[in-house]
Amino acid sequence: MAAENIFATIPVQLPEELTEALACSPHVKIRRIISRGHRSPADCWYDQEQNEWVLLLKGGAGLAFENVPDITELKPGDYINIPAHVRHRVAWTANDEDTVWLAIHY
């Protein structure tokens, strides 16, 4: 069995945010997300059926939560648990470097 690296195979060109499944079961999904200046459209809110635990591994990002005036800023090593049906969106990600996230939906 060979090990893989979370920072490997990051595309040079990234016109859209990249989401890849790393491991999945009926109740848990683990994904790698790579952003480079990407953000959610201003009128788009995620409203997910499952809880989501997110760890920012590299880069920087800001998350907006519906009816919360402040942006939650994340730097490498920061994590956040987003309960199911808490409406949120990506307000910004770093423009000058890759932002690498590990997202676990459970």
NUDRENZA-546717 format. One record per residue: x, y, z of N, C-alpha, C, O, CB in turn; chain; residue number from 0. Coordinates in nm, 2 decimals. Glycine has a CB too. Example, Ala and Ser with C-alpha at 12.3 -4.5 7.8 and 13.67 -1.06 7.14 Angstrom:
// NUDRENZA-546717
ATOM     npx     npy     npz    capx    capy    capz     cpx     cpy     cpz     opx     opy     opz    cbpx    cbpy    cbpz  c    k
ATOM    1.32   -0.57    0.78    1.23   -0.45    0.78    1.32   -0.33    0.78    1.42   -0.33    0.85    1.13   -0.45    0.90  A    0
ATOM    1.28   -0.22    0.71    1.37   -0.11    0.71    1.29    0.00    0.79    1.34    0.11    0.80    1.41   -0.06    0.57  A    1
// end
This chain:
// NUDRENZA-546717
ATOM     npx     npy     npz    capx    capy    capz     cpx     cpy     cpz     opx     opy     opz    cbpx    cbpy    cbpz  c    k
ATOM    0.09   -0.12    0.00    0.00    0.00    0.00    0.09    0.12    0.00    0.18    0.13    0.08   -0.10    0.00    0.12  A    0
ATOM    0.07    0.21   -0.09    0.15    0.33   -0.10    0.09    0.45   -0.04   -0.03    0.47   -0.04    0.18    0.36   -0.25  A    1
ATOM    0.17    0.53    0.03    0.12    0.66    0.09    0.10    0.76   -0.02    0.17    0.76   -0.13    0.22    0.71    0.20  A    2
ATOM    0.01    0.85    0.00   -0.01    0.97   -0.09    0.02    1.10   -0.01    0.03    1.09    0.11   -0.15    0.97   -0.15  A    3
ATOM    0.03    1.21   -0.08    0.06    1.34   -0.02   -0.05    1.43   -0.05   -0.09    1.45   -0.16    0.20    1.39   -0.06  A    4
ATOM   -0.10    1.50    0.05   -0.22    1.59    0.04   -0.18    1.71   -0.05   -0.26    1.77   -0.11   -0.26    1.64    0.17  A    5
ATOM   -0.05    1.74   -0.06    0.00    1.86   -0.14    0.05    1.82   -0.28    0.09    1.91   -0.36    0.11    1.93   -0.07  A    6
ATOM    0.04    1.69   -0.31    0.08    1.64   -0.44   -0.03    1.67   -0.55   -0.15    1.69   -0.51    0.12    1.49   -0.44  A    7
ATOM    0.01    1.67   -0.67   -0.08    1.68   -0.79   -0.17    1.80   -0.78   -0.29    1.79   -0.82   -0.17    1.55   -0.79  A    8
ATOM   -0.12    1.91   -0.74   -0.20    2.04   -0.74   -0.18    2.09   -0.88   -0.06    2.12   -0.93   -0.15    2.14   -0.63  A    9
ATOM   -0.29    2.12   -0.96   -0.27    2.16   -1.10   -0.20    2.30   -1.10   -0.22    2.39   -1.01   -0.41    2.17   -1.16  A   10
ATOM   -0.13    2.32   -1.21   -0.07    2.46   -1.23   -0.18    2.56   -1.26   -0.18    2.67   -1.21    0.03    2.45   -1.35  A   11
ATOM   -0.27    2.52   -1.35   -0.38    2.61   -1.38   -0.50    2.56   -1.30   -0.53    2.44   -1.29   -0.42    2.60   -1.54  A   12
ATOM   -0.57    2.65   -1.24   -0.69    2.62   -1.16   -0.80    2.72   -1.18   -0.83    2.80   -1.10   -0.65    2.62   -1.01  A   13
ATOM   -0.87    2.71   -1.30   -0.97    2.81   -1.33   -1.09    2.79   -1.24   -1.17    2.89   -1.22   -1.02    2.79   -1.47  A   14
ATOM   -1.11    2.67   -1.18   -1.22    2.65   -1.09   -1.17    2.58   -0.96   -1.07    2.51   -0.97   -1.34    2.57   -1.15  A   15
ATOM   -1.23    2.60   -0.85   -1.20    2.53   -0.73   -1.20    2.38   -0.76   -1.29    2.33   -0.83   -1.29    2.57   -0.61  A   16
ATOM   -1.10    2.31   -0.70   -1.09    2.16   -0.72   -1.13    2.09   -0.60   -1.08    2.12   -0.49   -0.95    2.13   -0.77  A   17
ATOM   -1.23    2.00   -0.61   -1.27    1.92   -0.49   -1.25    1.77   -0.53   -1.30    1.73   -0.64   -1.42    1.95   -0.46  A   18
ATOM   -1.18    1.70   -0.45   -1.15    1.56   -0.47   -1.19    1.47   -0.35   -1.15    1.51   -0.24   -1.00    1.54   -0.51  A   19
ATOM   -1.25    1.36   -0.38   -1.28    1.27   -0.27   -1.16    1.19   -0.24   -1.10    1.13   -0.33   -1.40    1.17   -0.31  A   20
ATOM   -1.12    1.18   -0.11   -1.00    1.11   -0.07   -1.05    0.97   -0.01   -0.98    0.87   -0.03   -0.92    1.18    0.04  A   21
ATOM   -1.16    0.97    0.06   -1.22    0.85    0.12   -1.37    0.88    0.15   -1.40    0.99    0.19   -1.14    0.81    0.25  A   22
ATOM   -1.45    0.77    0.12   -1.59    0.79    0.14   -1.65    0.66    0.20   -1.60    0.55    0.17   -1.66    0.83    0.01  A   23
ATOM   -1.75    0.68    0.28   -1.84    0.57    0.33   -1.98    0.62    0.33   -2.00    0.74    0.29   -1.79    0.52    0.47  A   24
ATOM   -2.08    0.54    0.36   -2.21    0.59    0.36   -2.24    0.70    0.45   -2.33    0.78    0.43   -2.31    0.48    0.39  A   25
ATOM   -2.15    0.72    0.56   -2.18    0.82    0.66   -2.07    0.93    0.67   -2.09    1.03    0.73   -2.19    0.75    0.79  A   26
ATOM   -1.96    0.90    0.60   -1.84    1.00    0.61   -1.78    1.02    0.47   -1.76    0.92    0.40   -1.74    0.95    0.71  A   27
ATOM   -1.75    1.14    0.44   -1.68    1.18    0.32   -1.57    1.27    0.35   -1.58    1.37    0.42   -1.78    1.24    0.21  A   28
ATOM   -1.45    1.23    0.31   -1.33    1.31    0.33   -1.28    1.37    0.20   -1.26    1.29    0.10   -1.21    1.23    0.40  A   29
ATOM   -1.27    1.50    0.19   -1.24    1.56    0.06   -1.12    1.66    0.08   -1.10    1.72    0.18   -1.36    1.64    0.01  A   30
ATOM   -1.04    1.67   -0.03   -0.94    1.77   -0.04   -1.00    1.88   -0.14   -1.05    1.85   -0.24   -0.80    1.71   -0.10  A   31
ATOM   -0.99    2.00   -0.09   -1.03    2.11   -0.17   -0.92    2.21   -0.20   -0.84    2.24   -0.10   -1.15    2.19   -0.10  A   32
ATOM   -0.90    2.25   -0.32   -0.79    2.34   -0.35   -0.85    2.46   -0.41   -0.93    2.46   -0.51   -0.68    2.28   -0.45  A   33
ATOM   -0.82    2.58   -0.36   -0.87    2.71   -0.40   -0.76    2.80   -0.43   -0.65    2.79   -0.37   -0.97    2.77   -0.30  A   34
ATOM   -0.78    2.89   -0.53   -0.67    2.99   -0.56   -0.75    3.12   -0.60   -0.77    3.14   -0.72   -0.58    2.94   -0.67  A   35
ATOM   -0.78    3.19   -0.50   -0.86    3.31   -0.52   -1.01    3.29   -0.54   -1.08    3.38   -0.58   -0.80    3.39   -0.64  A   36
ATOM   -1.05    3.17   -0.53   -1.19    3.13   -0.55   -1.28    3.17   -0.43   -1.23    3.18   -0.32   -1.21    2.98   -0.58  A   37
ATOM   -1.40    3.19   -0.45   -1.50    3.22   -0.35   -1.64    3.18   -0.40   -1.66    3.16   -0.52   -1.50    3.37   -0.31  A   38
ATOM   -1.73    3.17   -0.31   -1.87    3.14   -0.34   -1.93    3.26   -0.41   -1.90    3.38   -0.37   -1.95    3.10   -0.22  A   39
ATOM   -2.02    3.24   -0.50   -2.10    3.36   -0.56   -2.17    3.43   -0.44   -2.21    3.37   -0.34   -2.20    3.31   -0.66  A   40
ATOM   -2.19    3.56   -0.45   -2.25    3.64   -0.34   -2.38    3.59   -0.30   -2.42    3.61   -0.19   -2.25    3.79   -0.39  A   41
ATOM   -2.46    3.54   -0.39   -2.60    3.49   -0.36   -2.61    3.34   -0.33   -2.72    3.29   -0.33   -2.69    3.53   -0.47  A   42
ATOM   -2.49    3.28   -0.31   -2.49    3.13   -0.29   -2.46    3.10   -0.15   -2.36    3.15   -0.09   -2.39    3.06   -0.38  A   43
ATOM   -2.54    3.02   -0.08   -2.52    2.98    0.05   -2.52    2.82    0.05   -2.62    2.76    0.00   -2.62    3.04    0.15  A   44
ATOM   -2.42    2.76    0.11   -2.43    2.62    0.13   -2.52    2.59    0.25   -2.51    2.65    0.36   -2.28    2.56    0.16  A   45
ATOM   -2.61    2.49    0.23   -2.70    2.44    0.33   -2.70    2.29    0.32   -2.77    2.23    0.25   -2.85    2.50    0.31  A   46
ATOM   -2.61    2.23    0.40   -2.57    2.09    0.38   -2.65    2.00    0.48   -2.69    2.04    0.59   -2.43    2.07    0.40  A   47
ATOM   -2.68    1.88    0.43   -2.75    1.78    0.51   -2.66    1.72    0.62   -2.72    1.68    0.72   -2.79    1.67    0.42  A   48
ATOM   -2.53    1.73    0.61   -2.44    1.67    0.71   -2.36    1.78    0.77   -2.34    1.89    0.72   -2.34    1.56    0.64  A   49
ATOM   -2.30    1.75    0.89   -2.20    1.83    0.96   -2.08    1.83    0.87   -2.05    1.74    0.79   -2.17    1.78    1.10  A   50
ATOM   -2.00    1.94    0.88   -1.88    1.95    0.80   -1.77    2.01    0.89   -1.78    2.11    0.95   -1.89    2.04    0.68  A   51
ATOM   -1.66    1.93    0.91   -1.54    1.97    0.98   -1.44    2.00    0.88   -1.40    1.92    0.79   -1.49    1.86    1.08  A   52
ATOM   -1.38    2.13    0.89   -1.29    2.18    0.79   -1.16    2.22    0.86   -1.16    2.28    0.96   -1.35    2.30    0.71  A   53
ATOM   -1.05    2.17    0.80   -0.91    2.21    0.85   -0.84    2.28    0.73   -0.83    2.22    0.62   -0.83    2.08    0.89  A   54
ATOM   -0.79    2.40    0.76   -0.72    2.47    0.65   -0.57    2.43    0.67   -0.51    2.46    0.77   -0.74    2.63    0.67  A   55
ATOM   -0.52    2.37    0.57   -0.38    2.32    0.57   -0.28    2.42    0.52   -0.16    2.42    0.56   -0.37    2.19    0.49  A   56
ATOM   -0.32    2.50    0.42   -0.22    2.59    0.35   -0.30    2.70    0.30   -0.42    2.69    0.26   -0.14    2.51    0.24  A   57
ATOM   -0.24    2.82    0.29   -0.31    2.94    0.23   -0.39    3.02    0.34   -0.35    3.03    0.45   -0.40    2.90    0.12  A   58
ATOM   -0.50    3.07    0.29   -0.58    3.15    0.38   -0.72    3.16    0.32   -0.74    3.15    0.20   -0.52    3.29    0.40  A   59
ATOM   -0.82    3.18    0.41   -0.96    3.19    0.36   -1.05    3.26    0.47   -1.01    3.27    0.58   -1.02    3.04    0.34  A   60
ATOM   -1.16    3.30    0.42   -1.26    3.37    0.50   -1.39    3.30    0.48   -1.44    3.28    0.36   -1.27    3.52    0.48  A   61
ATOM   -1.46    3.26    0.58   -1.60    3.20    0.57   -1.70    3.30    0.63   -1.68    3.37    0.73   -1.60    3.07    0.65  A   62
ATOM   -1.81    3.31    0.55   -1.92    3.39    0.60   -2.03    3.30    0.64   -2.06    3.20    0.57   -1.97    3.49    0.48  A   63
ATOM   -2.10    3.34    0.75   -2.22    3.26    0.79   -2.34    3.35    0.79   -2.33    3.47    0.83   -2.19    3.21    0.94  A   64
ATOM   -2.45    3.30    0.75   -2.57    3.38    0.73   -2.61    3.44    0.87   -2.61    3.38    0.97   -2.69    3.29    0.68  A   65
ATOM   -2.64    3.57    0.86   -2.68    3.65    0.98   -2.57    3.67    1.08   -2.60    3.70    1.20   -2.80    3.58    1.05  A   66
ATOM   -2.45    3.65    1.04   -2.33    3.68    1.12   -2.25    3.79    1.05   -2.21    3.76    0.94   -2.24    3.55    1.15  A   67
ATOM   -2.23    3.91    1.11   -2.17    4.02    1.04   -2.02    4.00    1.01   -1.98    4.05    0.91   -2.19    4.14    1.12  A   68
ATOM   -1.95    3.93    1.09   -1.81    3.92    1.08   -1.77    3.79    1.00   -1.84    3.69    1.00   -1.74    3.91    1.21  A   69
ATOM   -1.66    3.81    0.92   -1.61    3.69    0.84   -1.51    3.62    0.94   -1.44    3.67    1.01   -1.53    3.74    0.72  A   70
ATOM   -1.53    3.48    0.93   -1.44    3.40    1.01   -1.31    3.37    0.93   -1.32    3.30    0.82   -1.51    3.26    1.05  A   71
ATOM   -1.20    3.42    0.97   -1.08    3.40    0.89   -1.00    3.28    0.94   -0.99    3.25    1.06   -0.98    3.53    0.91  A   72
ATOM   -0.95    3.20    0.84   -0.88    3.08    0.87   -0.74    3.09    0.81   -0.72    3.14    0.70   -0.95    2.96    0.81  A   73
ATOM   -0.64    3.05    0.89   -0.50    3.04    0.85   -0.46    2.90    0.87   -0.53    2.82    0.93   -0.41    3.14    0.93  A   74
ATOM   -0.34    2.86    0.82   -0.30    2.72    0.83   -0.30    2.67    0.97   -0.25    2.73    1.07   -0.16    2.70    0.77  A   75
ATOM   -0.36    2.55    0.99   -0.38    2.49    1.12   -0.52    2.52    1.18   -0.55    2.45    1.28   -0.27    2.54    1.21  A   76
ATOM   -0.59    2.62    1.13   -0.72    2.65    1.19   -0.82    2.55    1.14   -0.82    2.50    1.02   -0.76    2.79    1.15  A   77
ATOM   -0.92    2.51    1.23   -1.03    2.42    1.19   -1.16    2.47    1.25   -1.16    2.55    1.34   -1.00    2.28    1.23  A   78
ATOM   -1.27    2.43    1.18   -1.40    2.47    1.23   -1.50    2.36    1.20   -1.49    2.29    1.10   -1.44    2.61    1.16  A   79
ATOM   -1.59    2.35    1.29   -1.70    2.25    1.27   -1.83    2.33    1.23   -1.87    2.42    1.31   -1.72    2.16    1.40  A   80
ATOM   -1.88    2.29    1.12   -2.00    2.36    1.07   -2.12    2.26    1.08   -2.12    2.16    1.01   -1.98    2.41    0.92  A   81
ATOM   -2.21    2.29    1.18   -2.32    2.19    1.19   -2.41    2.19    1.06   -2.42    2.29    0.99   -2.41    2.23    1.31  A   82
ATOM   -2.48    2.08    1.05   -2.57    2.06    0.93   -2.67    2.18    0.93   -2.72    2.22    1.04   -2.65    1.93    0.94  A   83
ATOM   -2.70    2.23    0.81   -2.80    2.33    0.79   -2.76    2.47    0.84   -2.84    2.56    0.84   -2.93    2.30    0.85  A   84
ATOM   -2.63    2.49    0.88   -2.59    2.63    0.91   -2.54    2.68    0.77   -2.44    2.64    0.72   -2.47    2.63    1.02  A   85
ATOM   -2.61    2.78    0.73   -2.58    2.84    0.59   -2.45    2.92    0.60   -2.43    3.01    0.68   -2.70    2.93    0.55  A   86
ATOM   -2.36    2.89    0.50   -2.23    2.95    0.50   -2.18    2.96    0.35   -2.24    2.89    0.26   -2.13    2.87    0.58  A   87
ATOM   -2.08    3.03    0.33   -2.02    3.05    0.20   -1.87    3.09    0.22   -1.83    3.14    0.33   -2.09    3.15    0.12  A   88
ATOM   -1.79    3.06    0.11   -1.65    3.10    0.12   -1.65    3.25    0.07   -1.68    3.28   -0.05   -1.56    3.01    0.02  A   89
ATOM   -1.61    3.34    0.16   -1.61    3.48    0.13   -1.48    3.52    0.04   -1.49    3.60   -0.05   -1.60    3.57    0.26  A   90
ATOM   -1.37    3.45    0.07   -1.25    3.47   -0.01   -1.15    3.36    0.02   -1.15    3.29    0.13   -1.19    3.61    0.03  A   91
ATOM   -1.06    3.34   -0.07   -0.94    3.26   -0.05   -0.82    3.34   -0.10   -0.83    3.43   -0.18   -0.95    3.12   -0.12  A   92
ATOM   -0.70    3.30   -0.05   -0.58    3.37   -0.09   -0.56    3.37   -0.24   -0.58    3.27   -0.31   -0.45    3.30   -0.03  A   93
ATOM   -0.53    3.49   -0.30   -0.50    3.51   -0.44   -0.37    3.46   -0.48   -0.34    3.42   -0.60   -0.53    3.65   -0.48  A   94
ATOM   -0.27    3.48   -0.39   -0.13    3.46   -0.43   -0.07    3.33   -0.40    0.05    3.31   -0.41   -0.05    3.57   -0.36  A   95
ATOM   -0.15    3.24   -0.35   -0.10    3.10   -0.31   -0.22    3.01   -0.31   -0.34    3.05   -0.31   -0.03    3.10   -0.18  A   96
ATOM   -0.19    2.88   -0.32   -0.29    2.78   -0.31   -0.35    2.77   -0.17   -0.27    2.78   -0.07   -0.24    2.64   -0.35  A   97
ATOM   -0.48    2.76   -0.16   -0.54    2.73   -0.03   -0.59    2.58   -0.03   -0.66    2.54   -0.12   -0.66    2.83    0.00  A   98
ATOM   -0.54    2.50    0.06   -0.57    2.36    0.06   -0.65    2.33    0.19   -0.60    2.36    0.30   -0.43    2.27    0.06  A   99
ATOM   -0.76    2.27    0.17   -0.86    2.24    0.28   -0.87    2.09    0.29   -0.86    2.02    0.19   -0.99    2.31    0.25  A  100
ATOM   -0.90    2.04    0.41   -0.94    1.90    0.43   -1.08    1.92    0.49   -1.10    1.98    0.59   -0.84    1.82    0.52  A  101
ATOM   -1.18    1.86    0.42   -1.32    1.87    0.46   -1.37    1.73    0.49   -1.36    1.64    0.41   -1.41    1.94    0.36  A  102
ATOM   -1.43    1.72    0.61   -1.49    1.59    0.64   -1.64    1.61    0.67   -1.68    1.69    0.76   -1.42    1.53    0.77  A  103
ATOM   -1.72    1.55    0.59   -1.86    1.56    0.60   -1.91    1.43    0.68   -1.87    1.32    0.64   -1.94    1.57    0.46  A  104
ATOM   -1.98    1.45    0.78   -2.02    1.33    0.87   -2.17    1.35    0.92   -2.22    1.26    0.99   -1.93    1.31    0.98  A  105
// end
